[in-house]
Amino acid sequence: MPYYSKLGLLPQKRHVQFRRPDGVLYSEELFGTEGFTGPSSTMYHIHPPTQVYGWKKLYSTAVEYVETDVMRMRHTMTGGPRMAAKGDWVTGQVVLYGNADCEMAVCNPAEQMKYHFKNGQGDECHFIHFGSGVCHTMMGTLRFGPKDYLIIPKGVIYTIVWDKRKNGPDGKPTDGGPSIENTPFGRVLLIETANGSHIGPPRRYVSKDTSQFLEHSPYCERDLKIPEYPLTWDEKGEFEVRIKARNLVHSYMYHYHPLDVVGWDGCYYPYIFNIDDFAPITGKLHMPPPIHQTFEAHNFVICSFCPRMLDYHPQAIKVPYNHSNLDSDEVLYYVEGNFGSRKGIEVGSLTAHPQGIPHGPHPGTIEASLSATYTGELAVMCDTFRPLHPTKAALKMDDEKYPASWQGEHFPGLTSGQIHLQKDGSSNGHAKVPVFEHRSEANVWAPNTVEPSNGHANGRSKPASSKSGPRAGSKPASKTIAPASKGAKPSGKR
């Protein structure tokens, strides 16, 4: 986190004597990153945090990717009954996409956690789609609910206690999610760092001098929920802490409760940000995806596509333009609402658009968006700077027809006769829209189709002639300019 906070009991200075009521010293721990130069917090334990025993290996977390040499659009359908409940908050995670920098997983837990967990390998960004509960951490308690981003930095010990979902009078879940039989606790999207980097606010949102969120940031300190009481558990017994490190989950035993911190201060701690508190940046014309950026880590970013007013130029196209993001792969997780540029997408769907293939609005969505003034879409996006690869689990939920979903008539209003453009640049019953004739201009540099008398091409191009003359509304063809001879210098004039 970019700013300082504190909770609980603290001595006046760091690294000084700080004693328990029985006279024994509390155990100070520097909880830091980047070798004493990065963000850190200082914690005070009732017991020395080094007193652990009985470690053993449990299971591997190494991810096996498939089709690493295949580049195609993908649609992974995880919503509703397509994904059965299994495991807990940790063991129920199903990795769908990833690379050397991050992993993306979904989770539909079937049971509560019966242990504490520490990810010693990477930061975790949990997006709570459905469900609510409490995250008890070594730095305090965080109550989470639908649409919360729960950020848990590397090394933080925690456990999750889910609330049980309930049905309303109509027999359907009150949160509008899948059936309780299918989803007893909730649904979560997890984005985890795999390269040792940390997840935080984009640097352009934060002052370099004061670490304060700047005025142009779409959220600020007031929007963040930081750990609260209860903080300290003073208990003795046998407590299991599972630690993920080196692609392996290990089991360690503590003879005291692992959440025994009495106080901490610093800039490294877990927190919550609700996606509904993101203030979208809008414009007169369509804004690029970076305006949706919410978090970043090394080689990937996380964005929030939230309900917002659409572009207000009178001729604006409201859906995203076709684009080739040449350096990034893009995965979108669809939360709710109607995503204007897509068809056939369900709640809980993930779409993957790889670098190397242009993507854009589905057929018919451009015309359908022209009169819209607002979108209720809600989605989470992860853009990576290395190619993302699917897992076997992703292939099992793959919509094989998705790559062909861009085929078809993109402008059905014209072909169906619903839109009638006139030669004077207006449309019947609609606002005036300029109509441009491209053929006279596009053919200026086209190859000469008429053979010279000597049978050799002369290396110059001419506008194609038309027996019927120029089309109404077209511009006169510009004169053909002969290519400059070899060695000639530009005149500096046009």
C-alpha positions as CSV (number, residue, x, y, z in Angstrom):
1,M,0.0,0.0,0.0
2,P,1.2,3.5,-0.7
3,Y,0.4,5.2,2.6
4,Y,1.1,4.7,6.3
5,S,-1.3,3.1,8.8
6,K,-1.3,1.5,12.2
7,L,-3.4,-0.6,14.5
8,G,-3.0,-1.8,18.1
9,L,-0.3,-1.3,20.7
10,L,3.0,0.2,19.7
11,P,6.1,1.4,21.6
12,Q,7.2,5.0,21.2
13,K,10.2,4.1,19.0
14,R,11.2,1.1,16.8
15,H,13.7,-1.4,18.1
16,V,13.3,-0.6,21.7
17,Q,12.1,-2.6,24.7
18,F,8.4,-3.2,24.6
19,R,7.1,-5.6,27.4
20,R,4.1,-7.7,28.0
21,P,2.2,-7.4,31.3
22,D,4.2,-10.3,32.7
23,G,7.5,-8.4,32.0
24,V,8.5,-10.5,29.0
25,L,9.4,-8.7,25.8
26,Y,7.0,-8.7,22.9
27,S,8.7,-10.1,19.8
28,E,9.3,-7.4,17.2
29,E,9.2,-8.4,13.5
30,L,10.1,-6.3,10.5
31,F,7.8,-7.4,7.7
32,G,9.4,-5.9,4.6
33,T,10.0,-6.2,0.9
34,E,12.8,-5.6,-1.6
35,G,15.6,-6.2,0.9
36,F,14.9,-3.4,3.5
37,T,14.2,-0.8,0.8
38,G,10.6,-1.5,-0.2
39,P,7.3,-1.1,1.6
40,S,7.3,-2.6,5.1
41,S,5.5,-2.9,8.4
42,T,6.7,-3.5,11.9
43,M,4.7,-6.0,14.0
44,Y,4.8,-7.0,17.7
45,H,4.0,-10.6,18.6
46,I,3.1,-12.2,21.9
47,H,5.3,-15.1,21.0
48,P,8.5,-15.3,18.9
49,P,7.3,-15.8,15.3
50,T,10.2,-18.2,14.7
51,Q,8.8,-20.9,17.0
52,V,7.3,-23.3,14.5
53,Y,7.8,-27.0,14.0
54,G,6.6,-30.2,12.3
55,W,6.8,-29.0,8.7
56,K,5.8,-31.4,5.9
57,K,5.1,-31.2,2.2
58,L,1.4,-31.4,1.2
59,Y,0.9,-30.9,-2.5
60,S,2.3,-29.2,-5.6
61,T,0.8,-26.0,-6.9
62,A,2.8,-26.0,-10.2
63,V,0.5,-25.2,-13.1
64,E,0.5,-27.3,-16.3
65,Y,-0.3,-25.2,-19.3
66,V,-1.5,-26.6,-22.6
67,E,-1.7,-25.4,-26.2
68,T,1.2,-23.0,-25.5
69,D,1.8,-22.7,-29.2
70,V,-1.8,-22.0,-30.2
71,M,-3.0,-18.4,-30.7
72,R,-6.8,-18.1,-30.9
73,M,-9.7,-16.3,-29.2
74,R,-11.1,-18.2,-26.2
75,H,-14.3,-18.1,-24.2
76,T,-14.2,-20.0,-20.9
77,M,-17.6,-20.5,-19.4
78,T,-17.5,-20.9,-15.6
79,G,-20.9,-19.4,-14.6
80,G,-23.8,-21.0,-12.9
81,P,-23.9,-24.8,-12.8
82,R,-20.9,-25.1,-15.2
83,M,-18.5,-25.2,-12.2
84,A,-19.3,-27.4,-9.3
85,A,-18.3,-26.5,-5.7
86,K,-15.1,-28.1,-4.4
87,G,-12.4,-27.7,-1.7
88,D,-12.1,-24.5,0.3
89,W,-10.9,-20.9,-0.3
90,V,-7.4,-22.3,-1.2
91,T,-7.8,-25.9,-2.3
92,G,-10.9,-25.0,-4.4
93,Q,-9.0,-22.6,-6.7
94,V,-8.9,-23.7,-10.3
95,V,-6.3,-22.0,-12.4
96,L,-7.5,-21.2,-15.9
97,Y,-4.8,-19.0,-17.5
98,G,-1.3,-17.9,-16.6
99,N,2.3,-17.3,-17.5
100,A,5.5,-16.6,-15.7
101,D,4.1,-13.3,-14.2
102,C,0.6,-14.2,-13.0
103,E,-2.0,-16.8,-12.6
104,M,-5.8,-16.4,-13.0
105,A,-8.1,-18.8,-11.1
106,V,-11.7,-19.1,-10.1
107,C,-13.0,-20.7,-6.9
108,N,-16.4,-22.1,-5.8
109,P,-15.6,-23.4,-2.4
110,A,-17.6,-26.3,-0.9
111,E,-16.3,-26.0,2.7
112,Q,-14.8,-23.6,5.2
113,M,-11.0,-23.3,5.9
114,K,-9.9,-25.4,8.9
115,Y,-6.3,-23.9,9.0
116,H,-4.5,-20.6,8.4
117,F,-2.7,-19.9,5.1
118,K,0.3,-17.9,4.0
119,N,1.3,-17.3,0.4
120,G,5.0,-16.9,0.5
121,Q,5.2,-16.9,-3.3
122,G,3.1,-14.0,-4.5
123,D,0.5,-11.3,-3.8
124,E,-3.2,-12.3,-4.1
125,C,-6.0,-10.2,-5.6
126,H,-9.3,-11.8,-4.8
127,F,-12.4,-10.4,-6.5
128,I,-15.5,-11.5,-4.6
129,H,-18.2,-12.1,-7.2
130,F,-20.8,-13.7,-4.9
131,G,-20.8,-14.3,-1.1
132,S,-19.6,-12.5,2.0
133,G,-17.6,-13.3,5.1
134,V,-14.6,-12.3,7.2
135,C,-10.9,-12.5,6.5
136,H,-9.0,-12.8,9.8
137,T,-5.3,-11.8,9.2
138,M,-2.2,-11.3,11.4
139,M,-2.8,-7.6,10.9
140,G,-6.4,-7.4,11.7
141,T,-9.9,-8.3,10.4
142,L,-11.4,-7.4,7.0
143,R,-15.1,-8.1,6.3
144,F,-15.7,-8.7,2.6
145,G,-18.8,-8.8,0.4
146,P,-19.8,-8.9,-3.2
147,K,-17.7,-6.8,-5.7
148,D,-14.9,-6.4,-3.2
149,Y,-11.2,-6.6,-4.3
150,L,-9.5,-8.3,-1.3
151,I,-5.7,-7.6,-1.7
152,I,-3.6,-9.9,0.5
153,P,0.2,-9.2,0.1
154,K,2.8,-12.0,0.1
155,G,3.6,-13.3,3.6
156,V,0.4,-12.3,5.4
157,I,-1.1,-15.2,7.4
158,Y,-4.9,-15.4,7.2
159,T,-8.0,-17.5,7.3
160,I,-11.4,-17.1,5.7
161,V,-14.8,-17.6,7.5
162,W,-17.6,-17.5,4.9
163,D,-21.2,-16.4,5.7
164,K,-23.8,-18.9,4.5
165,R,-25.8,-17.7,1.5
166,K,-29.5,-17.4,1.9
167,N,-32.6,-17.7,-0.3
168,G,-35.2,-15.0,-0.4
169,P,-39.0,-15.4,-0.2
170,D,-39.0,-16.3,-3.9
171,G,-36.7,-19.3,-3.2
172,K,-33.8,-17.7,-5.1
173,P,-30.5,-16.5,-3.5
174,T,-30.7,-12.9,-2.2
175,D,-27.5,-12.0,-3.9
176,G,-28.8,-12.9,-7.3
177,G,-26.1,-15.5,-7.8
178,P,-26.1,-19.2,-8.6
179,S,-28.2,-21.6,-6.6
180,I,-27.1,-22.4,-3.1
181,E,-27.0,-26.1,-4.0
182,N,-24.3,-25.3,-6.6
183,T,-22.6,-22.4,-4.7
184,P,-23.0,-22.8,-0.9
185,F,-20.6,-19.9,0.0
186,G,-19.6,-17.7,-3.0
187,R,-17.6,-17.3,-6.2
188,V,-14.2,-15.7,-6.4
189,L,-11.8,-14.7,-9.1
190,L,-8.1,-14.8,-8.1
191,I,-5.3,-13.0,-9.8
192,E,-1.9,-13.9,-8.2
193,T,1.6,-12.7,-8.9
194,A,4.0,-15.5,-10.0
195,N,7.1,-13.3,-10.5
196,G,7.6,-12.0,-7.0
197,S,6.2,-8.6,-7.7
198,H,3.6,-6.8,-5.7
199,I,0.0,-5.6,-6.6
200,G,-0.7,-2.0,-5.9
201,P,-2.3,1.2,-7.3
202,P,-0.9,2.4,-10.6
203,R,2.0,4.7,-9.9
204,R,0.5,7.5,-12.0
205,Y,-2.3,7.7,-9.5
206,V,0.0,8.3,-6.5
207,S,2.3,11.3,-5.7
208,K,6.0,10.5,-5.8
209,D,6.6,13.0,-3.0
210,T,3.8,12.2,-0.5
211,S,2.4,8.8,-1.6
212,Q,-1.0,10.5,-1.6
213,F,-3.6,9.6,-4.3
214,L,-3.7,12.4,-6.9
215,E,-6.7,14.3,-8.0
216,H,-7.0,12.5,-11.4
217,S,-7.1,9.1,-9.7
218,P,-10.4,7.2,-10.0
219,Y,-10.3,6.3,-6.3
220,C,-8.5,7.4,-3.2
221,E,-7.6,6.6,0.4
222,R,-11.2,7.1,1.6
223,D,-12.3,4.2,-0.6
224,L,-10.0,1.6,1.0
225,K,-11.0,-0.6,3.9
226,I,-8.0,-1.4,6.0
227,P,-7.7,-4.0,8.8
228,E,-9.7,-3.4,12.0
229,Y,-10.2,-5.1,15.3
230,P,-10.3,-8.0,16.4
231,L,-6.5,-8.1,16.0
232,T,-5.0,-10.4,18.6
233,W,-5.7,-14.1,19.6
234,D,-3.8,-15.1,22.7
235,E,-4.2,-18.9,22.7
236,K,-2.0,-21.9,23.1
237,G,-2.6,-25.3,21.3
238,E,-1.8,-26.9,18.0
239,F,-2.5,-24.6,15.0
240,E,-1.7,-25.5,11.4
241,V,-0.4,-22.9,9.0
242,R,-0.1,-23.9,5.4
243,I,2.5,-22.0,3.5
244,K,2.8,-21.8,-0.3
245,A,6.3,-21.4,-1.6
246,R,8.4,-22.8,-4.5
247,N,5.2,-24.2,-6.1
248,L,4.5,-26.4,-3.1
249,V,2.2,-26.1,-0.1
250,H,3.9,-27.0,3.2
251,S,2.3,-27.6,6.5
252,Y,3.8,-26.0,9.6
253,M,2.6,-26.3,13.2
254,Y,2.4,-23.4,15.8
255,H,2.0,-24.1,19.5
256,Y,0.3,-20.7,19.8
257,H,-2.4,-19.0,17.7
258,P,-0.7,-17.6,14.6
259,L,-2.6,-14.3,14.8
260,D,-0.9,-13.1,18.0
261,V,0.1,-9.6,16.8
262,V,-0.7,-6.9,19.4
263,G,0.1,-4.0,17.2
264,W,1.7,-3.0,13.9
265,D,2.4,0.1,11.8
266,G,3.8,0.7,8.3
267,C,2.8,0.6,4.6
268,Y,2.5,-3.1,4.0
269,Y,-0.8,-4.7,4.9
270,P,-4.0,-6.2,3.4
271,Y,-6.9,-4.1,2.3
272,I,-10.2,-4.1,0.5
273,F,-11.5,-1.9,-2.4
274,N,-15.0,-2.3,-3.7
275,I,-15.4,-2.0,-7.5
276,D,-18.5,0.1,-7.1
277,D,-16.3,2.8,-5.6
278,F,-14.3,3.1,-8.8
279,A,-15.1,6.5,-10.4
280,P,-15.0,5.8,-14.2
281,I,-13.2,8.4,-16.4
282,T,-15.4,9.2,-19.4
283,G,-14.9,11.4,-22.4
284,K,-16.4,13.1,-25.4
285,L,-15.1,10.2,-27.6
286,H,-14.3,6.6,-26.6
287,M,-11.5,6.4,-24.0
288,P,-8.8,3.7,-24.2
289,P,-8.7,0.8,-21.6
290,P,-5.9,2.3,-19.5
291,I,-8.5,4.7,-18.0
292,H,-10.0,1.6,-16.3
293,Q,-6.8,0.6,-14.7
294,T,-7.2,-0.2,-10.9
295,F,-4.0,-2.1,-9.9
296,E,-0.7,-3.0,-11.4
297,A,2.2,-5.4,-10.8
298,H,5.3,-6.3,-12.9
299,N,4.2,-7.2,-16.4
300,F,0.5,-7.1,-15.9
301,V,-2.4,-4.7,-14.9
302,I,-5.9,-5.2,-13.5
303,C,-8.7,-3.0,-14.8
304,S,-12.3,-2.4,-13.7
305,F,-15.0,-1.8,-16.4
306,C,-17.8,-0.2,-14.4
307,P,-21.3,1.2,-15.1
308,R,-20.8,4.7,-16.6
309,M,-22.0,7.4,-19.0
310,L,-21.0,6.8,-22.6
311,D,-19.3,9.1,-25.0
312,Y,-21.2,12.3,-25.8
313,H,-19.9,13.5,-29.2
314,P,-23.0,13.6,-31.5
315,Q,-21.4,11.1,-33.8
316,A,-19.6,9.0,-31.2
317,I,-19.3,5.2,-31.6
318,K,-20.0,4.0,-28.1
319,V,-18.4,0.5,-28.1
320,P,-14.6,0.0,-28.2
321,Y,-13.0,0.4,-31.6
322,N,-11.2,-2.5,-33.2
323,H,-7.7,-2.8,-31.8
324,S,-4.5,-4.8,-31.9
325,N,-2.8,-4.6,-28.6
326,L,0.5,-5.7,-30.0
327,D,2.3,-6.2,-26.7
328,S,-0.5,-7.6,-24.5
329,D,-2.8,-10.5,-23.9
330,E,-6.2,-9.6,-22.5
331,V,-8.6,-11.7,-20.3
332,L,-12.0,-10.3,-19.2
333,Y,-14.1,-11.7,-16.4
334,Y,-17.8,-10.8,-16.8
335,V,-19.5,-9.9,-13.6
336,E,-22.9,-8.5,-14.5
337,G,-24.8,-6.3,-16.9
338,N,-24.9,-6.3,-20.7
339,F,-21.4,-6.0,-22.2
340,G,-22.2,-3.9,-25.2
341,S,-19.5,-5.1,-27.6
342,R,-20.0,-8.8,-27.0
343,K,-22.8,-11.3,-27.8
344,G,-23.3,-14.7,-26.1
345,I,-21.4,-13.8,-23.0
346,E,-22.6,-15.1,-19.6
347,V,-22.1,-14.0,-16.0
348,G,-18.9,-15.7,-15.0
349,S,-17.5,-16.0,-18.5
350,L,-13.9,-15.3,-19.3
351,T,-12.7,-14.2,-22.7
352,A,-9.1,-14.3,-23.8
353,H,-7.9,-12.2,-26.7
354,P,-4.2,-12.8,-27.5
355,Q,-1.7,-10.4,-28.9
356,G,-1.3,-10.8,-32.6
357,I,-5.0,-10.9,-33.6
358,P,-7.2,-7.7,-33.8
359,H,-10.4,-7.8,-31.8
360,G,-13.3,-5.5,-31.5
361,P,-17.1,-5.3,-31.4
362,H,-19.2,-8.3,-32.4
363,P,-21.3,-8.0,-35.6
364,G,-24.2,-5.6,-35.1
365,T,-23.1,-4.1,-31.8
366,I,-21.7,-0.9,-33.3
367,E,-25.1,0.2,-34.7
368,A,-26.9,-1.0,-31.6
369,S,-24.8,1.2,-29.4
370,L,-25.1,4.5,-31.3
371,S,-28.2,5.8,-29.4
372,A,-27.0,4.5,-26.0
373,T,-26.0,7.0,-23.3
374,Y,-25.2,4.7,-20.5
375,T,-23.8,1.2,-20.0
376,G,-24.4,-1.1,-17.0
377,E,-21.6,-3.5,-17.7
378,L,-19.3,-4.7,-15.0
379,A,-16.2,-6.7,-15.7
380,V,-12.6,-7.3,-14.4
381,M,-9.8,-7.3,-16.9
382,C,-6.2,-8.6,-16.6
383,D,-3.8,-7.5,-19.3
384,T,-0.4,-9.2,-19.5
385,F,2.8,-8.4,-21.3
386,R,3.6,-12.0,-21.9
387,P,1.4,-14.5,-23.7
388,L,-1.2,-16.2,-21.4
389,H,-1.7,-19.9,-21.7
390,P,-4.7,-22.0,-20.9
391,T,-4.9,-25.0,-18.6
392,K,-6.7,-28.3,-19.1
393,A,-9.4,-27.0,-16.8
394,A,-9.9,-24.0,-19.2
395,L,-10.2,-26.3,-22.2
396,K,-13.0,-28.3,-20.5
397,M,-15.1,-25.2,-20.2
398,D,-14.1,-23.8,-23.6
399,D,-16.7,-22.4,-26.1
400,E,-15.2,-23.6,-29.3
401,K,-17.5,-21.4,-31.4
402,Y,-16.2,-18.2,-29.9
403,P,-13.4,-17.6,-32.5
404,A,-16.0,-17.5,-35.3
405,S,-18.3,-15.1,-33.4
406,W,-17.0,-12.1,-35.4
407,Q,-18.3,-13.5,-38.6
408,G,-21.6,-12.1,-40.0
409,E,-23.0,-8.8,-41.0
410,H,-21.5,-6.0,-38.9
411,F,-23.9,-3.3,-40.2
412,P,-27.4,-5.0,-40.4
413,G,-29.2,-1.7,-40.2
414,L,-28.0,-0.9,-43.7
415,T,-28.6,-4.3,-45.3
416,S,-32.1,-4.6,-43.7
417,G,-33.2,-1.2,-44.8
418,Q,-33.6,0.2,-41.3
419,I,-31.0,2.9,-42.2
420,H,-31.3,4.8,-45.5
421,L,-28.4,7.1,-46.3
422,Q,-28.9,9.8,-48.8
423,K,-26.4,11.2,-51.3
424,D,-26.5,14.6,-49.5
425,G,-25.0,13.0,-46.4
426,S,-28.2,12.7,-44.4
427,S,-30.2,9.7,-43.3
428,N,-34.0,9.4,-43.3
429,G,-35.3,10.2,-39.9
430,H,-31.9,10.4,-38.3
431,A,-29.3,13.1,-37.6
432,K,-27.1,14.0,-40.6
433,V,-24.1,11.7,-41.0
434,P,-21.4,12.6,-43.5
435,V,-21.0,10.0,-46.3
436,F,-17.5,9.7,-48.0
437,E,-16.7,8.2,-51.3
438,H,-13.4,6.3,-51.0
439,R,-12.9,4.9,-54.4
440,S,-11.6,8.0,-56.2
441,E,-9.0,8.5,-53.4
442,A,-8.1,4.9,-52.8
443,N,-7.2,4.2,-56.4
444,V,-4.7,7.1,-56.7
445,W,-1.8,4.9,-56.0
446,A,-3.3,1.6,-57.3
447,P,-1.2,-0.3,-59.9
448,N,-1.8,0.9,-63.5
449,T,-4.1,-1.7,-65.1
450,V,-3.5,-0.3,-68.6
451,E,-0.4,-1.7,-70.3
452,P,1.7,1.0,-72.1
453,S,2.2,0.5,-75.9
454,N,5.7,-0.9,-75.3
455,G,4.3,-3.6,-73.1
456,H,6.1,-2.5,-69.9
457,A,4.6,-0.8,-66.9
458,N,5.7,2.8,-66.6
459,G,6.0,2.7,-62.7
460,R,3.3,5.4,-62.4
461,S,-0.3,5.0,-61.1
462,K,-3.4,6.8,-62.3
463,P,-6.8,7.1,-60.9
464,A,-9.2,4.5,-62.3
465,S,-11.6,6.1,-64.7
466,S,-15.4,5.6,-64.6
467,K,-17.7,5.7,-67.6
468,S,-20.4,7.2,-65.5
469,G,-18.2,9.9,-64.1
470,P,-17.6,10.8,-60.4
471,R,-20.2,9.5,-57.9
472,A,-22.4,12.1,-56.3
473,G,-20.8,13.4,-53.1
474,S,-17.3,12.3,-54.0
475,K,-14.3,14.6,-54.1
476,P,-12.5,15.2,-57.4
477,A,-9.6,12.8,-57.8
478,S,-6.3,14.4,-57.0
479,K,-3.5,14.4,-59.5
480,T,-1.2,11.5,-59.6
481,I,2.3,12.3,-58.4
482,A,5.2,10.4,-60.0
483,P,7.5,8.6,-57.6
484,A,10.7,10.6,-56.9
485,S,13.7,9.4,-58.9
486,K,16.4,7.6,-57.1
487,G,18.7,10.1,-55.2
488,A,16.2,12.9,-55.4
489,K,15.7,15.1,-52.3
490,P,12.4,16.3,-51.0
491,S,11.5,19.8,-52.0
492,G,10.1,20.6,-48.5
493,K,6.9,21.7,-50.2
494,R,3.6,19.9,-50.7
